[in-house]
Structure formats: C-alpha cells, structure tokens
Amino acid sequence: MEDYMVRATAADSQIRAFAITSRALAEEARRCHNTSPIITAALGRLLAGGAMMGAMMKEEKDLLTLQVKCSGPAKGLTVTADSKGHVKGCPQVPDVLLAPNAEGKLDVGGAVGPGILSVIKDMGLKEPYVGQVALQTGEIAEDLTYYFATSEQVPSAVGLGVLMNKDNTVRQAGGFMVQLMPFTEEPVIAALEQKIAEVASVTDLLEQGLSPEGLLEQILGEFGLEITEKIPVGYRCDCSRERVTKALISIGAAELQEMAEEGKPIEVNCQFCDKHYVFTPEELKDLLESAGNKA
C-alpha cells in the first residue's frame, strides 16, 4: 500500500479527522539517518503527525515544523511538513538503544524523556506562530493531543504507531487525528470518547490490513463518516546546491575566505536527507566574488 492520508468529517461536520499510512515514509527516514529501532519509531510517529498537521495548513506555501527538545538520550527530533503531504525529519541522536518498556514495546518515552514540544507555523507573515508545551509522556501522540488541547484549545485524540520488522526495517506506520469542532453537541462528545477508548493500538489495526479510511471507519463509522480528500504523502527534502550555496554565502566573507585559503574542498551535509555537497577552494573563491568580495 502506497503512503497516503485522508481528510474526513463526521457527525454533520461536528468532527473533523485525518488518518495516514506512512510505512514508506518512516522507512525512508530510517534509511536516510540509519536510525536505531527506537529512534525510527519516535521519528516515524512525529513524521506521521507532522504530515497530518501540515494538511491542516491553508495556503500552499505554509510550512509546519515540529521540534522536540528533550533530556532523554534522543536529545531531540525535528520534522517539517507542507500542506501537500511532503514531510522530512531528522533526529539529533540516531542510534539510541534502550531495553523494552514494561509492555515489552519500544520505549520511545524513555528515549525522549522530559522536554518541550514546539509547533512552528510559517504562514508568510513577519513572524511565524510558535506554540510550546511541556512533553507529557514523550510518546509523541499524547504530546500532540496535549498541544492541541492547551495551545490551540481544540479537543483532540491522536493515535500514532510504528511497528518494526526483525531486520529493523519498518513493518507498519501510521496514525489518526480526530478533533471536535466548537459546536459539537455533548451526546456526540460522550459517544466519541467511549469509542476512542475502545480503539486498539494503531499498529494492531494496521497489521489487520486497515487503510486510512479503515482506521477512521473503526472510530467514526457510526457518526456518519465522510471522506472528503485523499492526499499522497512522501518523504521529500527540498535541499539543493543552490540553497547550500546561499547558506555558505550567509556565513560571511571572512569565514569563506579562511576556508578557501586552506586549499581543501569542504563538504556540507543536509541534516534531513544526508545528501553531500562538495565545494572546491576555487568554487569558494567564486562564491566570495559573487557576494561582492574579492578573495
């Protein structure tokens, strides 16, 4: 099954929802960063959450960044998504290894530990919107649920999961977000709370072969679920030699000249896709000249 997400409404538009299958997305992130299973799970969850939250953005050029800064061995995770299903991410420490948690599962909460979740929305204004909350569990889904409730005052239920194969590749990944609109009636709220409490783990449902539509049918089928959009999703890094060149110019003439005079090529690596860009001393001198400076 190719990765995609769906947007939906239910209960006469009193509920809005998203669901995603993201196995290939999480596997591409694992391959790019050579992550351990526990970091693959943490980053895979954040990527799925970021893709769905990115789809909530209204304008084509809007960008969403989810940033986790934490005191656990993972140290931090960053994910950036646009409104069209493109997402990328990077871990600060890719190779964390921990014993399974009390339930015998990957201890994502232990790897992340206490910290801060920042949600940064760049909507083309002078300053981006930044919302911050303390991490509640470090398990990602609960932390996003808490963010929506406290920072955006939107009651939400978020479920995210990543299941690994024995060879450490990604077997299943995906999730859902269900949100209540301000005009949602009390009987609908009560019935939805009970339904969500009955839902099995996301990876269990994905293992049963459920699609994003199937995930939402499981939760919202009795509420008059209506799928309104299907969006392909994928891991996409928009780095380029041109962007890296601009970044190099921005560090200043003095530092560029120093690198050029060392007489050795420099290599710049993209933190999101690990692509390598090499600049020779001659190219560095050309950069100095193009920036209006003479080497």
QUIJO-V239169 format. One record per helix or strand of 3 or more residues. SS is the DSSP state (~ for helix, > for strand). FROM is the first residue (numbers start at 1). LEN is the number of residues. If there is no record, write none. Layout:
((SS/FROM/LEN) (SS/FROM/LEN))
This chain:
((>/4/7) (>/15/7) (~/23/11) (~/37/18) (>/63/8) (>/76/7) (>/86/6) (~/108/5) (>/115/8) (>/129/6) (~/141/11) (>/156/9) (>/170/11) (~/186/13) (~/202/6) (~/212/12) (>/226/7) (~/241/10) (~/253/9) (>/266/4) (>/276/4) (~/281/10))
